Amino acid sequence: MESTKPGIRITTDATQVDVDWLHEALSTRAYWALGRSRETVERSIEHSLCFSAFDGSQQVGFARVVTDQATFAWVCDVFVEEGHRGQGIGRRLMEAVAGDPRLAGLKRTVLATSSPGFYAPFGFAPLDKPERWMLRPGPAPTD
Ligand SMILES: CC(C)(COP(=O)(O)OP(=O)(O)OC[C@H]1O[C@@H](n2cnc3c(N)ncnc32)[C@H](O)[C@@H]1OP(=O)(O)O)[C@@H](O)C(=O)NCCC(=O)NCCS
C-alpha cells in the first residue's frame, strides 16, 4: 500500500470547503457532475457531511456523505485534484469517512462508481439484489 504524501490534512469542517475549487472541479472535470451549478454545489455542501483534503492552504480533495446518521448514507462527489492523485489522498478521505463516528453502525452505506476497486478496501461490494433498487431520475441528469 502506498504511503500518503506528508502534510495532507483532512477536515470535516464544511466551512473550510473551497467552494470555488470544488465547483470548478466537479462542474468541469467530474464526469458525473458536469455542468453542476454553483448553487447546487453550495446546497449540497450545506446538507451533507463534507470531507476535505488540504495540502497546505490548497484544497486537493473532497468527499461528501448524504446521511440521516442513523440508518443510511450515500457517499458521493469523491474527487482528488489530478496532480495530487496516486499519493494516498483518496484513501485518506475514505478512511475518514469509514472512521467517522456519525456514520458508525449504519445499516447501509451505498455509492455509485466507475472505480469499484478504489472502494473495495473500505468494505464496498456490488449490490446483493440490484433488482430491488429503484431510481427516479431527476430533470437534470448530470446533477
Ligand atoms: C478515484 C480517486 C478519488 C482516487 O484518489 P487518489 O488520491 O488518486 O487515490 P489513492 O492514491 O489514495 O489510492 C488509494 C488506492 O486506490 C487505488 N486506486 C486509485 N484510483 C483507483 C481507481 N480509479 N480504480 C481502482 N483503484 C484505484 C490506488 O492504486 C491505491 O491502491 P493501494 O493502496 O493498493 O496502492 C481519484 O483518482 C479521482 O478523483 N478520480 C476522478 C474522480 C473519480 O473517479 N472519483 C470516484 C468516482 S465515484
The ligand as a Gaussian input file, in Angstrom:
#p B3LYP/6-31G(d) Opt

LIG

0 1
 C      -10.581000       7.816000      -7.675000
 C       -9.752000       8.877000      -6.951000
 C      -10.621000       9.578000      -5.909000
 C       -8.578000       8.182000      -6.244000
 O       -7.851000       9.156000      -5.498000
 P       -6.272000       9.021000      -5.283000
 O       -5.854000      10.024000      -4.281000
 O       -5.576000       9.052000      -6.597000
 O       -6.194000       7.540000      -4.689000
 P       -5.068000       6.967000      -3.699000
 O       -3.730000       7.478000      -4.140000
 O       -5.443000       7.259000      -2.299000
 O       -5.178000       5.420000      -3.968000
 C       -5.602000       4.514000      -2.951000
 C       -5.654000       3.135000      -3.552000
 O       -6.699000       3.072000      -4.547000
 C       -6.158000       2.659000      -5.786000
 N       -6.866000       3.411000      -6.825000
 C       -6.749000       4.717000      -7.101000
 N       -7.584000       5.066000      -8.104000
 C       -8.227000       3.934000      -8.469000
 C       -9.223000       3.646000      -9.465000
 N       -9.686000       4.576000     -10.285000
 N       -9.651000       2.358000      -9.556000
 C       -9.174000       1.392000      -8.744000
 N       -8.231000       1.622000      -7.770000
 C       -7.770000       2.873000      -7.651000
 C       -4.680000       3.005000      -5.715000
 O       -3.916000       2.188000      -6.580000
 C       -4.374000       2.759000      -4.275000
 O       -4.192000       1.374000      -4.056000
 P       -3.092000       0.859000      -2.993000
 O       -3.448000       1.485000      -1.675000
 O       -3.257000      -0.626000      -3.034000
 O       -1.783000       1.346000      -3.509000
 C       -9.141000       9.899000      -7.924000
 O       -8.417000       9.207000      -8.911000
 C      -10.158000      10.780000      -8.607000
 O      -10.535000      11.811000      -8.079000
 N      -10.612000      10.368000      -9.797000
 C      -11.555000      11.140000     -10.571000
 C      -12.878000      11.171000      -9.901000
 C      -13.392000       9.799000      -9.622000
 O      -13.306000       8.919000     -10.455000
 N      -13.975000       9.648000      -8.420000
 C      -14.548000       8.418000      -7.989000
 C      -15.714000       8.069000      -8.837000
 S      -17.116000       7.670000      -7.890000

